[in-house]
Amino acid sequence: MLPLASARLIQSELQALRRDLHAHPETAFEEKRTAGVVAARLEAWGIETHRGLADTGVVGVIRGAGSGEAIGLRADMDALPIAEANEFAHRSTVAGRMHGCGHDGHTAMLLGAARVLADGRDFDGTVYLIFQPAEEGTGGARVMIEQGLFERFPMHAVFGMHNWPGLPVGEFAVHAGAVMAGTDRFRIRIEGVGGHAAMPHLGADPVLAGAALVQAVQSVVARALDPLEAAVVSITCFHAGDTFNVLPGTAELAGTLRAFSPAVREKALTRLRELCAGIGAAFGVDIAFELQPGGYPPTINVASEAAWCVQAAAAVVGEDAVHTAEHPSMGAEDFAFHLQKRPGAYIWIGNGASAALHHPRYDFNDDILALGTAYWVELARRRLAREHA
Ligand code: NI
């Protein structure tokens, strides 16, 4: 039976599972119930199941007929700290928690693939099903890797998938090279001299220096980088002062830098540090620039593996519905950590005209559950086909 036909047979089961996960969202490293649901399903289908990697991570192992290569298929499981604004029956039952990025759907699609692949085991090699915690900002991928993901489950290639609102249902997008940006988080502390707001000449105003700095950082992309290279700098916090008539002594800023190449990142960081020093000198304040932990590297698809993704998606929806033109996003994705360790590729599956990712009215589109499940099965069977191995 074709993978899409097999996936359609379990559509109602996958939808019930997806909606159950949606109603019970859990955020980074707290995915205990979710991990329990995942592990119980895998075990019920006779799949070797390993729990506890990065606390709530689960890895399923499906061995095929021969001793060919091994690949990893990865789904993220975590929800977001967002209050859901939807009112449908499967809305979140947890205050301030919501599956606002569709990881409920990602988990359900990989479970669907597990079920179909375990039924036939008609491939040559091993499929590792990686159910990963904490994709949203806290780097669950990095923790799984530190705890031995690729040593315990040796694989030749690793693949990821994310739904994409605005891309029509029945379409996929994947291309070689950079698909998501690398991110850095930074904090800027401005040390001035506070005093009476009526006598600014007796102090050194960190608010004015900060305002100048906020403006100046926009010159980094506009004037320090090659216009054909992509990068973005955003100042996202500016905290200073408490009242009307006192100039504060300090100001704290924070922000993010995103870029696709290490050279562009380095150039931008150098320029940011230079601006802090220069504006500090010009305004008579001390400005300290500090990178924070928690950045993500860029997500870079390997061409040969992306080609397998194109082939698998085309087998499900037809060649014309698979977009292969370069169209990277400035968002970031901790799948990048997996791609630093193994070759692989990351694909987008159309979620149709839904609300945007991380929007309080977002919902994963159940109409794509079978398509995503079939894609995973096609990818595994093709990548691990006997003639290929
Ligand atoms: Ni996401």
Boltz pocket constraint, residues with backbone or C-beta under 6 A from the ligand:
constraints:
  - pocket:
      binder: B
      contacts: [[A, 101], [A, 102], [A, 103], [A, 135], [A, 162]]
      max_distance: 6.0
